[in-house]
Amino acid sequence: MSADRPASRLAAVCVAVVLLSGATACGGQADAGTAAAGTPADDTTRRIAEVEFARQCAIGSVSFADEAGITAHLDERLAAAGFDHQEWKRWHDALVGSPELVEQFAEVSAAGCPAG
Amino acid sequence: MALRPARARAGRRRAAVVGALVAAAALAPTPAGADADKTGVRALTAQTAPLVPGQSAWVSVVWTADRTVTDWSTTVSAPPGVAVTYPTTRGGSDTSLYGSDTLVGTTRDFTAFRLQVPHTQTAPFQVTLRSTYTDTCGDNGQCKEQGGGNDDKARAHITTATVTVPVQPATGPAFTQPTTTLAVAAGSNGFHDIAFTGGQADLADFTVRLGALPAGLAVAYPGDAAVSRPARGSTLTGGTTDHVSVRLDATALPPGSYTVPLVVTWTAAAPQTAAGTVTLDVR
């Protein structure tokens, strides 16, 4: 926070906006609190993270004749690992609110993409 | 939704006051560097998948960031003659990330877009991706899932990345014909489909007609045209399978097996013609 832009002034603006607009909070603090609960990381989420990281490594070097091929490319990898698209989607959506899942993804990707 | 007049006036007053407050905050002096992009957003892809002249295909560019950004949007600039199209799910004017429009810090996601390379494009070329996104982290790096950061401010940023698209000569046949035999009921008169699968490049103005017919067989094409065209349009898109329909009037054709020539034409860099056959199994 800059000394030239006092927090009190922004806070006052925030309060005014809340009062006038009917919003429930400034800056999404309530949402941040909810997301902090997070989804725990376990062996299942690790395996999904592994599928996702391998896909991210491969996706830049393949092209698809139609748009649906992009999702088919993912779903084939998921099926081979015993997962479906909805399980991947839930994992992906949980990333934003789960430091545990993010840390686990970082562990999975630490070795980097395979050469070539 | 229509507001009742009194509520509408109140709503307009409220909107005006909120707008003035937000504008005042936005116009307040900002120290140099406070709005610098600290997200670490960057492309990990230096070159896309290779394409061939005349090919249209979806390619991807992978991104990462040091901290979470939201509201991701990417547009792509390509050289003249190379057409760019975006997913229809976003209205067709931009693309976002595959998983969502949020890139979670230290993870990866990619933008996909379709490039249509003209037959005359035989050398690699570059595309420039312009990505916009919102940083919801404050100056001290503390982030919130939505809205502003620890200073209650959401910062919009732009990053560009230039990526090479390799172009290599096409290999393999221009197309293949999965349908080699048609089962035709003796005495019948109806449409039959002959499937074709494009090779690597798109084949524009793709047409098929039957050549010399056995005695007793008559043929017609959809719309009483002189040829048949793919069901999804006049172009056989590379890597996809489409079909042409032909009406076979076999009312005077005795049962048996007949090999009928096909004349296939298309335009790639130049007009082309190829011969094929289809076997009619009349029972």
Interface residues (C-beta under 8 A of the other chain):
Chain A: M1 S2 A3 D4 R5 A7 R9 L10 A11 V13 C14 A16 V17 L20 S21 A25 C26 G27 G28 Q29 D31 A32 A35 F53 Q56 I59 G60 S61 V62 S63 F64 A65 D66 E67 G69 I70 H92 D93 L95 V96 G97 V102 F105 A106 S109
Chain B: R14 V17 V18 L21 V22 A24 A25 A28 P29 T30 P31 A34 L44 T45 Q47 T48 A49 P50 L51 Q55 S56 A57 W58 V59 S60 V61 V62 T68 P87 T88 Y98 G99 S100 T102 V104 G105 T106 T107 R108 D109 F110 A112 R114 T136 G138 D139 N140 K144 E145 Q146 G147 G148 G149 N150 D151 D152 K153 G198 T237 G238 G239 T240
